[in-house]
Every structure is written in structure tokens, then in C-alpha cells.
Amino acid sequence: MTRTLELLPLAGTGFGLADDQDDVRGMTVLDVRDHRVGEVEEILLDADERRARMLVVASGGVLGLGDHHRLVPVDAVSGVRAHVRLERSDLHVESGFDYDPDLPGPVDYRAVYNYFGYTPFWEDGYREPYFLDRRG
């Protein structure tokens, strides 16, 4: 059975995150090799638990023009300090899934989780990540 769900952008929804520390918008994203991937532009959350589920990472472009926006599950975050560190390479993110909030219809988040190699948060066996491990 395929489950269609909607994740909401944190900005402008009126929802807050269950833990305010999970708000990493504006932070630089580095990959597993310390290469700059981009910046967290938005956080997508599930309204039921008010938990961050996807990061929208902006990269490329100048002054916001020509930016690429990619979806990255929070499960791919290995830690947060002065930046967000991922368990994947910049190339993995760059060849991943585009995010465009203006496109109609539901996004297939299962495909995003599968691409990154994680169990979707709505399935049995999902292990809740603590992506704000401040030791990383």
C-alpha cells in the first residue's frame, strides 16, 4: 500500500517544531567530506508530530537566482554544530530530488527516503533520528 502524505513547510504554516532546536534554517550544509552542499532554506514537517522530516537544501545560483532546491531526509544528518553535517556526499544530494513548492499534487517522499537508503518515518521499523546530535 502506498501512503500519500503531506509535509508542510515550517515557514508560514503557524506550526512550530516540537523542539525549537530542530530549526536549522539558514545553516550551511556540509557533506561527509566537508564539501559545502548548500544552505537549509526550509524544513518540511509532519503536522501530527510537529517533527522535522525533510530539509530543503538550496545550492548554486547567485543572490537567490538559479538556486537548486533538493530534498534531504533529516535521517541523513549526522550532526549539527555551527553547520549541518550529512552522511552523504554533495554529489549524492545534487543528483537527488528537486523541491518546488508550487508544483501541484503530492510529493512521493517514499522515493526520497529510498534514494537516500532510509526507512520512511511512517513505516514500521523506522528509527527516529536525533539529527541535532551536537557532538557531530
PyRosetta script that sets phi, psi and omega in degrees:
from pyrosetta import init, pose_from_sequence

init()
pose = pose_from_sequence("MTRTLELLPLAGTGFGLADDQDDVRGMTVLDVRDHRVGEVEEILLDADERRARMLVVASGGVLGLGDHHRLVPVDAVSGVRAHVRLERSDLHVESGFDYDPDLPGPVDYRAVYNYFGYTPFWEDGYREPYFLDRRG")
pose.set_psi(1, 131.0)
pose.set_omega(1, 176.7)
pose.set_phi(2, -94.4)
pose.set_psi(2, 128.4)
pose.set_omega(2, -179.9)
pose.set_phi(3, -103.4)
pose.set_psi(3, 126.6)
pose.set_omega(3, 176.0)
pose.set_phi(4, -99.5)
pose.set_psi(4, 128.3)
pose.set_omega(4, 179.4)
pose.set_phi(5, -137.3)
pose.set_psi(5, 162.2)
pose.set_omega(5, -179.8)
pose.set_phi(6, -115.9)
pose.set_psi(6, 128.9)
pose.set_omega(6, 171.2)
pose.set_phi(7, -103.0)
pose.set_psi(7, 141.1)
pose.set_omega(7, -175.3)
pose.set_phi(8, -105.1)
pose.set_psi(8, 140.4)
pose.set_omega(8, 173.5)
pose.set_phi(9, -68.6)
pose.set_psi(9, 139.5)
pose.set_omega(9, -178.6)
pose.set_phi(10, -62.0)
pose.set_psi(10, -41.1)
pose.set_omega(10, -177.8)
pose.set_phi(11, -67.5)
pose.set_psi(11, 128.7)
pose.set_omega(11, 172.2)
pose.set_phi(12, 76.5)
pose.set_psi(12, 7.3)
pose.set_omega(12, -178.6)
pose.set_phi(13, -92.0)
pose.set_psi(13, -20.4)
pose.set_omega(13, -174.4)
pose.set_phi(14, 86.2)
pose.set_psi(14, -8.7)
pose.set_omega(14, 176.4)
pose.set_phi(15, -88.8)
pose.set_psi(15, 148.3)
pose.set_omega(15, 170.0)
pose.set_phi(16, -112.1)
pose.set_psi(16, 163.3)
pose.set_omega(16, 175.5)
pose.set_phi(17, -76.2)
pose.set_psi(17, 149.9)
pose.set_omega(17, 178.1)
pose.set_phi(18, -57.9)
pose.set_psi(18, -34.0)
pose.set_omega(18, 177.0)
pose.set_phi(19, -126.9)
pose.set_psi(19, 115.9)
pose.set_omega(19, -177.4)
pose.set_phi(20, -58.5)
pose.set_psi(20, -25.6)
pose.set_omega(20, 179.2)
pose.set_phi(21, -66.7)
pose.set_psi(21, -17.4)
pose.set_omega(21, 179.7)
pose.set_phi(22, -74.6)
pose.set_psi(22, -6.3)
pose.set_omega(22, -179.6)
pose.set_phi(23, -81.5)
pose.set_psi(23, 99.2)
pose.set_omega(23, -177.5)
pose.set_phi(24, -108.5)
pose.set_psi(24, 15.4)
pose.set_omega(24, 179.3)
pose.set_phi(25, -58.0)
pose.set_psi(25, 139.5)
pose.set_omega(25, -179.9)
pose.set_phi(26, 89.0)
pose.set_psi(26, -10.0)
pose.set_omega(26, -178.3)
pose.set_phi(27, -82.6)
pose.set_psi(27, 146.0)
pose.set_omega(27, 174.9)
pose.set_phi(28, -70.3)
pose.set_psi(28, 142.2)
pose.set_omega(28, 179.1)
pose.set_phi(29, -110.0)
pose.set_psi(29, 126.1)
pose.set_omega(29, 176.4)
pose.set_phi(30, -114.1)
pose.set_psi(30, 148.6)
pose.set_omega(30, 179.0)
pose.set_phi(31, -90.3)
pose.set_psi(31, -173.7)
pose.set_omega(31, -177.0)
pose.set_phi(32, -63.4)
pose.set_psi(32, -21.3)
pose.set_omega(32, -179.5)
pose.set_phi(33, -103.7)
pose.set_psi(33, 13.2)
pose.set_omega(33, -177.5)
pose.set_phi(34, 69.6)
pose.set_psi(34, 18.9)
pose.set_omega(34, 173.4)
pose.set_phi(35, -83.1)
pose.set_psi(35, 142.7)
pose.set_omega(35, 178.5)
pose.set_phi(36, -73.5)
pose.set_psi(36, 125.6)
pose.set_omega(36, 178.6)
pose.set_phi(37, -94.4)
pose.set_psi(37, -38.7)
pose.set_omega(37, -177.5)
pose.set_phi(38, 159.3)
pose.set_psi(38, -144.8)
pose.set_omega(38, -177.8)
pose.set_phi(39, -138.1)
pose.set_psi(39, 143.9)
pose.set_omega(39, 176.8)
pose.set_phi(40, -73.1)
pose.set_psi(40, 112.0)
pose.set_omega(40, -179.7)
pose.set_phi(41, -91.5)
pose.set_psi(41, -34.6)
pose.set_omega(41, -176.9)
pose.set_phi(42, -151.3)
pose.set_psi(42, 159.2)
pose.set_omega(42, 175.5)
pose.set_phi(43, -121.4)
pose.set_psi(43, 131.9)
pose.set_omega(43, 175.2)
pose.set_phi(44, -101.9)
pose.set_psi(44, 131.1)
pose.set_omega(44, -176.0)
pose.set_phi(45, -125.8)
pose.set_psi(45, 157.3)
pose.set_omega(45, 172.3)
pose.set_phi(46, -92.9)
pose.set_psi(46, 131.0)
pose.set_omega(46, -173.2)
pose.set_phi(47, -66.9)
pose.set_psi(47, -28.2)
pose.set_omega(47, -177.6)
pose.set_phi(48, -64.6)
pose.set_psi(48, -47.9)
pose.set_omega(48, -176.4)
pose.set_phi(49, -103.2)
pose.set_psi(49, -10.2)
pose.set_omega(49, -177.6)
pose.set_phi(50, 56.6)
pose.set_psi(50, 40.2)
pose.set_omega(50, 179.3)
pose.set_phi(51, -108.7)
pose.set_psi(51, 143.1)
pose.set_omega(51, 174.2)
pose.set_phi(52, -66.4)
pose.set_psi(52, 131.2)
pose.set_omega(52, 179.9)
pose.set_phi(53, -120.5)
pose.set_psi(53, -34.0)
pose.set_omega(53, 179.6)
pose.set_phi(54, -137.0)
pose.set_psi(54, 144.3)
pose.set_omega(54, 170.2)
pose.set_phi(55, -103.1)
pose.set_psi(55, 142.1)
pose.set_omega(55, 170.8)
pose.set_phi(56, -102.3)
pose.set_psi(56, 111.8)
pose.set_omega(56, -176.0)
pose.set_phi(57, -102.9)
pose.set_psi(57, 121.2)
pose.set_omega(57, 178.9)
pose.set_phi(58, -96.0)
pose.set_psi(58, 136.9)
pose.set_omega(58, 177.9)
pose.set_phi(59, -147.6)
pose.set_psi(59, 161.0)
pose.set_omega(59, 178.7)
pose.set_phi(60, 73.2)
pose.set_psi(60, -177.5)
pose.set_omega(60, 177.9)
pose.set_phi(61, 75.6)
pose.set_psi(61, 170.8)
pose.set_omega(61, 178.0)
pose.set_phi(62, -131.4)
pose.set_psi(62, 128.3)
pose.set_omega(62, 179.6)
pose.set_phi(63, 53.8)
pose.set_psi(63, 38.6)
pose.set_omega(63, 177.7)
pose.set_phi(64, 83.2)
pose.set_psi(64, -5.5)
pose.set_omega(64, 179.5)
pose.set_phi(65, -94.0)
pose.set_psi(65, 131.5)
pose.set_omega(65, 179.0)
pose.set_phi(66, 79.5)
pose.set_psi(66, 12.6)
pose.set_omega(66, 177.2)
pose.set_phi(67, -63.4)
pose.set_psi(67, 148.4)
pose.set_omega(67, 169.6)
pose.set_phi(68, -103.7)
pose.set_psi(68, 139.3)
pose.set_omega(68, 178.5)
pose.set_phi(69, -119.3)
pose.set_psi(69, 118.1)
pose.set_omega(69, -177.2)
pose.set_phi(70, -117.3)
pose.set_psi(70, 145.4)
pose.set_omega(70, 175.4)
pose.set_phi(71, -87.4)
pose.set_psi(71, 133.9)
pose.set_omega(71, 176.9)
pose.set_phi(72, -135.4)
pose.set_psi(72, 120.8)
pose.set_omega(72, 176.5)
pose.set_phi(73, -62.9)
pose.set_psi(73, 143.6)
pose.set_omega(73, 178.0)
pose.set_phi(74, -62.2)
pose.set_psi(74, -18.4)
pose.set_omega(74, 177.1)
pose.set_phi(75, -61.6)
pose.set_psi(75, -24.0)
pose.set_omega(75, -178.8)
pose.set_phi(76, -82.3)
pose.set_psi(76, -2.9)
pose.set_omega(76, 179.5)
pose.set_phi(77, -87.0)
pose.set_psi(77, 124.7)
pose.set_omega(77, 179.5)
pose.set_phi(78, -93.5)
pose.set_psi(78, -18.3)
pose.set_omega(78, 178.2)
pose.set_phi(79, 177.4)
pose.set_psi(79, 163.1)
pose.set_omega(79, 179.5)
pose.set_phi(80, -134.6)
pose.set_psi(80, 126.6)
pose.set_omega(80, 171.6)
pose.set_phi(81, -131.4)
pose.set_psi(81, -111.5)
pose.set_omega(81, 174.5)
pose.set_phi(82, -79.5)
pose.set_psi(82, -7.8)
pose.set_omega(82, -179.8)
pose.set_phi(83, -148.0)
pose.set_psi(83, 169.2)
pose.set_omega(83, 175.4)
pose.set_phi(84, -97.1)
pose.set_psi(84, 125.3)
pose.set_omega(84, -179.7)
pose.set_phi(85, -107.9)
pose.set_psi(85, 132.2)
pose.set_omega(85, 179.8)
pose.set_phi(86, -101.1)
pose.set_psi(86, 158.5)
pose.set_omega(86, 173.8)
pose.set_phi(87, -86.8)
pose.set_psi(87, -1.9)
pose.set_omega(87, -176.6)
pose.set_phi(88, -117.9)
pose.set_psi(88, 168.0)
pose.set_omega(88, -179.4)
pose.set_phi(89, -85.7)
pose.set_psi(89, 161.6)
pose.set_omega(89, 175.7)
pose.set_phi(90, -60.4)
pose.set_psi(90, -35.4)
pose.set_omega(90, 179.5)
pose.set_phi(91, -66.0)
pose.set_psi(91, -36.7)
pose.set_omega(91, 177.5)
pose.set_phi(92, -63.2)
pose.set_psi(92, -45.0)
pose.set_omega(92, 179.4)
pose.set_phi(93, -65.9)
pose.set_psi(93, -45.9)
pose.set_omega(93, -176.6)
pose.set_phi(94, -60.9)
pose.set_psi(94, -33.7)
pose.set_omega(94, -179.7)
pose.set_phi(95, -92.4)
pose.set_psi(95, 12.0)
pose.set_omega(95, -179.0)
pose.set_phi(96, -86.3)
pose.set_psi(96, -144.6)
pose.set_omega(96, -170.3)
pose.set_phi(97, -96.1)
pose.set_psi(97, 128.3)
pose.set_omega(97, 175.1)
pose.set_phi(98, -71.2)
pose.set_psi(98, 153.4)
pose.set_omega(98, 175.0)
pose.set_phi(99, -124.5)
pose.set_psi(99, 125.5)
pose.set_omega(99, 175.1)
pose.set_phi(100, -137.3)
pose.set_psi(100, 107.2)
pose.set_omega(100, -176.3)
pose.set_phi(101, -65.9)
pose.set_psi(101, -14.4)
pose.set_omega(101, -177.7)
pose.set_phi(102, -89.5)
pose.set_psi(102, -8.0)
pose.set_omega(102, 178.6)
pose.set_phi(103, -73.1)
pose.set_psi(103, 136.6)
pose.set_omega(103, -179.6)
pose.set_phi(104, -75.7)
pose.set_psi(104, 158.1)
pose.set_omega(104, 174.4)
pose.set_phi(105, 88.2)
pose.set_psi(105, 165.0)
pose.set_omega(105, -178.7)
pose.set_phi(106, -74.2)
pose.set_psi(106, 151.0)
pose.set_omega(106, 175.5)
pose.set_phi(107, -89.1)
pose.set_psi(107, 140.9)
pose.set_omega(107, 178.2)
pose.set_phi(108, -85.5)
pose.set_psi(108, 84.4)
pose.set_omega(108, -178.3)
pose.set_phi(109, -68.0)
pose.set_psi(109, -25.2)
pose.set_omega(109, 176.9)
pose.set_phi(110, -58.9)
pose.set_psi(110, -41.3)
pose.set_omega(110, 179.6)
pose.set_phi(111, -63.9)
pose.set_psi(111, -36.6)
pose.set_omega(111, 178.5)
pose.set_phi(112, -66.1)
pose.set_psi(112, -47.5)
pose.set_omega(112, 177.6)
pose.set_phi(113, -59.7)
pose.set_psi(113, -44.4)
pose.set_omega(113, 180.0)
pose.set_phi(114, -61.7)
pose.set_psi(114, -43.5)
pose.set_omega(114, 179.9)
pose.set_phi(115, -58.7)
pose.set_psi(115, -39.7)
pose.set_omega(115, -179.8)
pose.set_phi(116, -85.6)
pose.set_psi(116, -9.6)
pose.set_omega(116, 176.2)
pose.set_phi(117, 84.8)
pose.set_psi(117, 30.8)
pose.set_omega(117, -179.8)
pose.set_phi(118, -121.3)
pose.set_psi(118, 154.9)
pose.set_omega(118, 174.5)
pose.set_phi(119, -77.3)
pose.set_psi(119, 132.1)
pose.set_omega(119, 177.1)
pose.set_phi(120, -60.4)
pose.set_psi(120, 147.4)
pose.set_omega(120, -173.1)
pose.set_phi(121, -64.8)
pose.set_psi(121, -18.4)
pose.set_omega(121, -178.5)
pose.set_phi(122, -90.9)
pose.set_psi(122, -1.4)
pose.set_omega(122, -178.5)
pose.set_phi(123, -97.1)
pose.set_psi(123, 155.0)
pose.set_omega(123, 174.1)
pose.set_phi(124, -61.0)
pose.set_psi(124, 144.8)
pose.set_omega(124, 178.5)
pose.set_phi(125, 88.9)
pose.set_psi(125, -0.8)
pose.set_omega(125, 178.6)
pose.set_phi(126, -69.2)
pose.set_psi(126, 131.7)
pose.set_omega(126, 176.1)
pose.set_phi(127, -103.7)
pose.set_psi(127, 119.2)
pose.set_omega(127, -177.7)
pose.set_phi(128, -64.7)
pose.set_psi(128, 120.3)
pose.set_omega(128, 178.0)
pose.set_phi(129, -79.4)
pose.set_psi(129, 151.2)
pose.set_omega(129, 169.6)
pose.set_phi(130, -110.3)
pose.set_psi(130, 87.2)
pose.set_omega(130, -170.4)
pose.set_phi(131, -77.4)
pose.set_psi(131, -1.7)
pose.set_omega(131, 175.7)
pose.set_phi(132, -103.0)
pose.set_psi(132, 37.1)
pose.set_omega(132, 175.1)
pose.set_phi(133, -64.7)
pose.set_psi(133, 104.5)
pose.set_omega(133, -172.9)
pose.set_phi(134, -77.0)
pose.set_psi(134, 2.3)
pose.set_omega(134, 176.1)
pose.set_phi(135, -82.6)
pose.set_psi(135, -21.3)
pose.set_omega(135, -172.3)
pose.set_phi(136, -76.2)
pose.dump_pdb("model.pdb")
